């Protein structure tokens, strides 16, 4: 894939976040990309952008609109957003967001 994966929003008040995908999410999206989002963006804003860009990702992330599947883990700078404000967790310039399901083993 070419390009840096940046999405511009045409405003100066935007933020830049790095998204890293792991395990099965790597099957439908890049391993790492940098996105520009509008100021005031949340995890939900980010996921809406990602699901619009990557066909099939929405079904992997969401059990129903606005409800993450139980196995999905989203970390903001190493902290699970479940323990922050969930999908309403605000994003800040420079944040690193990691998307991954738990590892399965036997």
C-alpha positions as CSV (number, residue, x, y, z in Angstrom):
1,X,0.0,0.0,0.0
2,X,1.3,3.4,-0.8
3,X,0.9,6.7,1.0
4,X,1.0,7.4,4.7
5,X,-2.6,6.6,5.4
6,X,-3.4,10.2,6.4
7,X,-6.9,11.6,6.2
8,X,-7.1,15.3,6.1
9,X,-10.1,17.2,7.4
10,X,-9.4,20.7,6.1
11,X,-9.2,22.3,9.6
12,X,-6.2,23.6,11.5
13,X,-7.7,22.3,14.8
14,X,-7.3,18.7,13.9
15,X,-5.3,16.1,15.8
16,X,-3.0,13.3,14.6
17,X,-3.3,9.8,16.0
18,X,-1.4,6.6,15.3
19,X,-3.4,3.4,15.0
20,X,-1.8,0.0,15.4
21,X,-3.6,-3.2,14.6
22,X,-2.9,-6.6,15.9
23,X,-3.9,-10.2,15.2
24,X,-7.0,-10.6,13.0
25,X,-7.4,-6.9,12.5
26,X,-4.2,-7.0,10.4
27,X,-6.1,-9.1,7.9
28,X,-8.3,-6.2,6.9
29,X,-6.3,-3.1,7.6
30,X,-2.7,-1.8,7.8
31,X,-0.5,-2.8,10.7
32,X,0.1,0.9,11.5
33,X,-1.3,4.1,10.1
34,X,-1.4,7.8,11.0
35,X,-4.8,9.6,10.8
36,X,-5.8,13.2,11.1
37,X,-9.1,13.7,12.8
38,X,-11.0,16.7,13.8
39,X,-10.4,18.3,17.2
40,X,-12.7,16.8,19.8
41,X,-12.6,13.4,18.2
42,X,-13.3,10.4,20.3
43,X,-12.7,6.7,20.0
44,X,-16.1,6.4,18.3
45,X,-15.0,9.0,15.7
46,X,-11.8,7.1,15.0
47,X,-13.7,3.8,14.6
48,X,-16.2,5.4,12.2
49,X,-13.3,6.6,10.1
50,X,-11.7,3.1,10.1
51,X,-14.8,1.2,9.3
52,X,-15.5,3.6,6.4
53,X,-12.0,2.9,5.1
54,X,-11.8,-0.8,5.6
55,X,-14.5,-3.1,4.4
56,X,-15.2,-5.9,6.9
57,X,-13.7,-4.1,9.9
58,X,-17.1,-3.0,11.2
59,X,-18.3,-6.6,11.6
60,X,-15.1,-7.5,13.4
61,X,-15.4,-4.6,15.8
62,X,-19.1,-4.2,16.5
63,X,-21.8,-6.7,17.8
64,X,-24.4,-4.1,17.1
65,X,-24.2,-0.4,16.2
66,X,-22.3,1.4,18.9
67,X,-21.6,-1.8,20.9
68,X,-18.1,-3.3,20.7
69,X,-17.8,-7.1,20.5
70,X,-16.8,-8.6,23.8
71,X,-13.4,-9.7,22.6
72,X,-12.3,-6.3,21.1
73,X,-9.7,-4.5,23.1
74,X,-8.9,-0.8,22.3
75,X,-6.0,0.8,24.1
76,X,-5.3,4.5,24.2
77,X,-1.6,5.0,25.1
78,X,-1.6,1.6,26.8
79,X,-4.8,2.1,28.8
80,X,-7.9,0.1,27.9
81,X,-10.7,2.5,26.9
82,X,-13.1,0.3,28.8
83,X,-11.6,1.8,32.0
84,X,-11.7,5.3,30.6
85,X,-14.9,6.5,28.9
86,X,-15.4,3.7,26.4
87,X,-16.2,4.8,22.9
88,X,-16.6,8.3,24.2
89,X,-13.0,8.5,25.3
90,X,-11.6,11.7,23.9
91,X,-8.5,11.5,21.6
92,X,-5.6,14.0,21.9
93,X,-2.9,14.9,19.4
94,X,-0.2,12.3,19.4
95,X,-2.2,9.5,20.9
96,X,-1.4,5.9,20.0
97,X,-4.4,3.7,19.6
98,X,-4.0,-0.1,19.6
99,X,-6.7,-2.4,18.3
100,X,-6.6,-6.1,19.1
101,X,-8.6,-9.2,20.1
102,X,-7.2,-11.2,23.0
103,X,-4.8,-13.9,22.1
104,X,-6.3,-17.4,22.0
105,X,-4.4,-20.5,22.9
106,X,-4.8,-23.9,24.1
